[in-house]
Amino acid sequence: MLLSTYLTNARLILPQTIRHGALTIADGRIQDIGAPTQTGLDLEGDFLLPGLIDLHTDNLERQVLPRASARWPSRSALLAHDAQCAAAGITTVFDALCIGDIGFEKARLQTFKDGMADIQEFAAAGILKAEHFLHLRCELPAAEMPNLLATAIDEPLVRLVSLMNHSPGIGQYADIGRYQQMRASDGFSNAEIQTMVADLQASHHRHTADNRQMALALARTKNIPLASHDDRTEAEVLQNHHDGITISEFPVSFEAARTAKAKNMRVVAGAPNIVRGGSHSGNVSALALVQENLVDALASDYVPAAMLEAVFDVSAQNVLPLPEAVALATSGPADMAGLHDRGRIAPRQRADLVQVRLHGSHPVIRAVWRAGIRIA
């Protein structure tokens, strides 16, 4: 049940400004924005911002495999993932499920199948804290990808499809030497790595082109937004734009991000890249992309808590005013996904809200509401 229909004494982060005020909430939506009064739930001067919207999180995979050899029960993993998202202020989650295996984690296919079933069931039962949608990540070189995508694309929770290619020598792993070092750190021998690289490159040449056309056609038929993944070159982005892809997700170079913006594509960057101070795989700095006004949204990628921290880091470093930084995690992703009922503190918007207090420069979440109901 609602703790209150009236939240007062808050620093409201509105689309263009920060205002000391109060909100009236009714039927899960913001009804009015006014001056603070002596009645209602006192937020003690804390920030109140829209619930965060995460277009890409792999966190479910982390809960399913907390250790490489320890697979966790799928339903328990989903509930833990959901609770972490809510505690991180994420009220709308796009669970990024990988379709296709190219030698990274054989268990990913099981995670996809279990995740689809569990999210469908739990969402229908209304037991998840955050609202969950599905983001289908299509691994183009994988032979099994087309059949798996065909079984999933009709699910109404599917709201985003991305095309990716994690073959060595491509995109994020263009530097094959670095790729080999990563596989070595995973415990593979040099001979195993050489075989893996040869096999994956052969699979890329065999399947990527046909699988790409199939995925593009299916997503267009269902009118689902399409994203590319790990764009590196101008030519890649131009081809994506030509094919009707409207979102460039995690571009790995300035060249790719600049080309995407020039073509009016939306750009998603990784929040962990900002929090850590750089890319974990040696690619372009997300903060540098934000500084150049090349980013429309941040995604948690693999750490839910990174979203809010990245927003306040961007503001603290004077890269963007706080309302504009907050928009990267709220209205920006909402607009990309066509979720026009959320992402802003404004009348008639859904009352997805996060109460935040700064401890020094670090944001601490004190409460989270989804549709006016407190979830954390």
C-alpha positions in Angstrom: 0.0 0.0 0.0 1.1 3.6 -0.4 3.0 5.2 2.4 1.6 8.5 1.5 -0.1 10.3 -1.4 1.8 13.4 -0.5 5.6 13.7 -0.5 6.9 17.0 0.8 10.1 18.9 1.5 12.1 17.5 -1.4 14.5 18.9 -3.9 12.6 17.8 -7.0 14.7 17.1 -10.0 12.5 18.4 -12.9 13.4 18.2 -16.6 15.1 21.6 -16.6 15.6 22.6 -13.0 15.8 21.6 -9.4 12.9 22.9 -7.2 12.1 22.7 -3.5 8.6 21.4 -3.4 6.1 18.6 -2.9 4.2 16.0 -5.0 0.7 14.8 -4.8 0.2 11.2 -6.0 -3.0 9.4 -6.8 -3.8 6.2 -8.7 -0.1 5.6 -9.2 0.5 8.9 -11.0 1.8 12.3 -10.2 -1.2 14.6 -9.9 0.4 17.9 -8.9 3.6 19.6 -8.1 3.4 22.3 -5.5 5.1 24.1 -2.6 6.1 22.2 0.5 3.8 22.1 3.4 3.7 20.8 7.0 1.7 17.7 6.1 2.6 14.6 4.2 5.8 12.4 4.2 8.7 14.7 4.9 11.7 13.8 2.6 13.9 16.1 4.8 15.3 18.0 1.8 16.6 15.0 -0.1 16.6 14.8 -3.9 13.6 13.3 -5.5 14.2 12.1 -9.0 12.3 9.9 -11.5 12.8 6.1 -11.3 15.7 5.0 -13.4 15.2 3.1 -16.6 17.8 0.6 -17.5 17.8 -0.5 -21.2 20.6 -3.1 -20.8 21.5 -5.2 -17.8 23.3 -8.5 -17.8 22.9 -8.7 -14.0 20.5 -11.7 -14.2 23.3 -13.7 -15.7 25.5 -12.7 -12.7 22.9 -14.0 -10.3 22.5 -17.2 -12.2 26.2 -17.8 -12.2 27.6 -16.2 -9.1 30.7 -18.4 -9.7 31.7 -20.0 -12.9 31.0 -23.5 -11.7 28.1 -22.7 -9.4 24.8 -22.3 -11.2 22.0 -20.8 -9.0 18.3 -21.8 -9.3 16.8 -19.6 -12.0 13.8 -18.3 -10.0 15.9 -17.4 -7.0 18.4 -15.6 -9.3 15.6 -13.5 -10.9 14.2 -12.5 -7.5 17.7 -11.5 -6.3 18.3 -9.5 -9.5 14.9 -7.8 -9.2 15.6 -6.8 -5.6 19.1 -5.4 -6.6 17.5 -3.3 -9.3 14.9 -1.9 -7.0 17.5 -1.1 -4.4 19.5 0.7 -7.0 16.6 3.0 -7.9 15.8 1.2 -11.2 12.1 0.9 -11.6 12.0 -0.2 -15.2 14.4 -3.0 -16.2 15.2 -4.3 -19.7 16.6 -7.7 -19.0 19.2 -8.4 -21.7 19.1 -12.1 -22.5 21.7 -13.4 -24.9 20.5 -15.5 -27.8 23.2 -17.7 -29.1 26.5 -19.0 -27.8 29.9 -18.4 -29.4 32.1 -20.0 -26.8 31.8 -17.6 -23.9 29.4 -19.3 -21.5 27.6 -22.5 -22.7 25.1 -21.9 -19.9 23.9 -18.7 -21.5 21.4 -20.6 -23.6 19.9 -22.1 -20.5 19.8 -18.7 -18.9 17.9 -17.3 -21.9 15.3 -20.1 -21.8 14.9 -20.0 -18.0 14.9 -16.2 -17.9 12.2 -15.9 -20.6 9.9 -18.3 -18.7 10.5 -16.9 -15.3 10.1 -13.2 -16.3 6.9 -14.0 -18.1 5.5 -15.9 -15.1 6.6 -13.5 -12.4 5.6 -10.4 -14.3 2.1 -11.8 -14.9 1.8 -12.7 -11.2 2.8 -9.1 -10.2 5.4 -10.2 -7.7 8.4 -8.3 -9.1 9.4 -5.0 -7.5 10.5 -3.3 -10.7 8.7 -3.5 -14.1 10.6 -5.9 -16.3 10.8 -5.9 -20.1 12.9 -8.1 -22.4 15.9 -7.0 -24.4 16.9 -9.8 -26.8 20.6 -9.7 -27.6 21.2 -11.6 -30.9 24.7 -13.1 -31.2 24.9 -13.0 -35.0 27.6 -15.6 -35.6 25.7 -18.3 -33.6 24.1 -21.0 -35.7 21.2 -21.5 -33.3 20.3 -17.8 -33.0 17.6 -17.6 -35.7 15.5 -20.4 -34.2 15.8 -19.1 -30.7 14.8 -15.6 -31.8 11.8 -16.9 -33.7 10.5 -18.6 -30.5 10.8 -15.4 -28.4 10.0 -12.5 -30.7 6.2 -12.7 -30.2 6.4 -12.3 -26.4 4.7 -8.9 -25.6 7.4 -8.1 -23.0 10.1 -8.0 -25.8 10.6 -4.2 -26.3 14.2 -4.1 -27.6 16.3 -6.2 -30.0 20.1 -5.7 -30.4 22.5 -7.2 -32.9 25.9 -8.1 -31.6 29.0 -9.9 -32.7 31.6 -10.9 -30.1 33.9 -12.7 -32.5 37.6 -12.0 -32.0 38.7 -9.3 -34.4 35.3 -7.6 -34.4 33.8 -4.7 -32.4 34.7 -4.8 -28.7 37.3 -7.5 -29.4 38.9 -6.0 -32.5 42.3 -6.3 -30.7 42.8 -10.1 -31.0 45.9 -9.9 -28.7 43.8 -8.4 -25.9 41.1 -11.0 -26.6 43.7 -13.8 -26.2 44.9 -12.3 -22.9 41.3 -12.3 -21.6 40.7 -15.9 -22.5 44.1 -16.8 -20.9 43.0 -15.2 -17.7 39.9 -17.4 -17.9 42.2 -20.4 -17.7 42.4 -21.5 -21.3 45.7 -22.8 -22.7 47.3 -21.1 -25.7 46.4 -24.1 -27.9 42.8 -23.9 -26.8 42.7 -20.1 -27.5 44.1 -20.5 -31.0 41.5 -23.1 -31.8 38.7 -21.0 -30.3 39.8 -17.9 -32.3 39.9 -19.9 -35.5 36.5 -21.6 -34.9 34.8 -18.3 -33.9 36.1 -16.5 -36.9 34.9 -19.3 -39.2 31.4 -19.2 -37.5 31.4 -15.4 -38.1 32.0 -15.8 -41.8 29.5 -18.6 -42.1 26.5 -17.2 -40.2 26.7 -13.5 -39.5 25.3 -12.0 -42.7 22.3 -14.3 -43.0 21.5 -14.1 -39.3 21.6 -10.3 -39.4 19.1 -10.1 -42.2 16.8 -12.5 -40.4 16.9 -10.6 -37.1 16.4 -7.2 -38.9 13.4 -8.5 -40.7 11.7 -10.0 -37.6 12.2 -6.9 -35.5 10.9 -4.7 -38.3 7.8 -6.9 -38.6 7.1 -6.6 -34.9 7.9 -2.8 -34.9 10.5 -3.4 -32.1 13.3 -0.8 -31.7 16.6 -2.1 -33.0 20.0 -1.4 -31.5 23.5 -2.2 -32.7 26.2 -3.2 -30.2 29.9 -2.2 -29.8 30.1 -0.2 -33.0 33.7 0.7 -33.9 33.9 2.3 -37.3 32.0 4.9 -39.4 31.2 2.2 -42.0 29.5 0.0 -39.4 27.3 2.8 -38.2 26.4 3.9 -41.6 25.3 0.3 -42.5 23.3 0.1 -39.3 21.6 3.4 -40.1 20.8 2.2 -43.6 19.3 -1.0 -42.2 16.9 0.9 -39.9 18.8 0.5 -36.6 18.1 3.6 -34.5 20.2 3.0 -31.4 23.9 2.6 -31.1 24.6 0.7 -27.9 28.0 1.0 -26.3 30.0 2.4 -29.2 33.7 1.6 -28.6 35.2 4.6 -30.4 34.6 8.3 -30.9 34.3 7.7 -34.6 31.3 5.4 -34.1 29.6 7.6 -31.6 30.1 10.8 -33.7 28.8 9.1 -36.8 25.7 7.8 -34.9 24.8 11.2 -33.6 25.3 12.7 -37.1 22.7 10.3 -38.4 20.3 11.1 -35.5 20.7 7.7 -33.9 20.5 7.5 -30.1 23.6 6.5 -28.2 23.7 4.3 -25.1 26.8 4.3 -22.9 27.8 2.1 -20.0 27.4 3.6 -16.5 30.2 1.3 -15.1 32.6 2.9 -17.6 32.0 6.2 -15.9 32.1 4.9 -12.3 35.3 3.0 -12.9 36.9 5.9 -14.8 37.2 4.0 -18.1 36.3 1.0 -20.1 37.1 -2.5 -18.6 38.1 -3.6 -22.1 40.2 -0.7 -23.2 37.6 1.1 -25.3 36.5 4.8 -25.4 35.7 6.6 -22.2 32.0 7.0 -21.6 32.6 10.2 -19.7 34.5 11.6 -22.7 31.5 10.7 -24.9 29.1 12.6 -22.5 31.5 15.6 -22.5 31.1 15.7 -26.2 27.3 15.5 -26.0 27.3 12.1 -27.7 25.3 10.1 -25.2 21.5 10.0 -24.9 21.2 7.3 -22.2 23.2 5.3 -19.7 22.7 1.6 -19.0 23.9 -0.4 -16.0 25.4 -3.1 -18.2 26.6 -5.4 -15.4 26.3 -3.3 -12.2 22.8 -2.0 -11.3 24.1 0.5 -8.7 26.3 2.1 -11.4 23.5 4.0 -12.9 22.7 6.4 -10.1 26.4 6.8 -9.2 27.3 7.6 -12.8 24.6 10.2 -12.9 25.9 12.0 -9.9 29.6 11.6 -11.0 28.7 13.4 -14.3 27.2 16.2 -12.3 29.9 16.4 -9.7 32.6 16.7 -12.4 30.7 19.6 -13.9 30.1 17.7 -17.2 26.4 18.3 -17.1 24.0 20.1 -14.7 22.2 17.5 -12.4 18.8 17.6 -14.3 20.6 16.8 -17.6 22.7 14.1 -16.0 19.5 12.5 -14.4 17.9 12.6 -17.9 20.5 10.2 -19.1 19.1 7.5 -16.8 15.4 8.5 -17.0 13.8 10.4 -19.8 16.5 9.5 -22.3 16.0 5.8 -22.1 12.2 6.2 -21.7 12.1 8.1 -25.0 14.2 5.5 -26.8 11.9 2.7 -25.7 8.7 4.6 -26.3 7.7 4.6 -22.6 6.1 8.0 -22.6 4.3 7.5 -19.3 7.5 7.7 -17.2 11.0 9.2 -16.9 10.1 12.6 -15.8 8.6 14.3 -12.7 5.6 15.9 -14.2 1.8 15.8 -13.9 0.2 12.6 -15.2 3.5 10.7 -15.3 3.8 7.5 -13.5 4.9 7.9 -9.9 8.2 6.1 -10.3 10.4 8.0 -7.9 13.8 7.7 -6.1 14.7 9.6 -2.9 18.4 10.3 -2.7 20.7 11.9 -0.1 24.3 12.7 -0.7 26.9 11.4 1.7 29.8 13.7 0.7 29.5 13.3 -3.0 28.2 9.8 -3.0 24.4 9.3 -3.6 22.6 7.1 -1.1 19.1 5.8 -1.9 16.7 6.2 0.9 13.4 5.1 -0.7 12.1 3.9 -4.1 8.5 4.0 -5.4 7.0 2.3 -8.4 3.6 3.7 -9.5 3.3 5.3 -6.1 4.0 2.1 -4.2 7.2 1.8 -2.2 9.4 -1.0 -3.4 12.7 -0.3 -1.6 
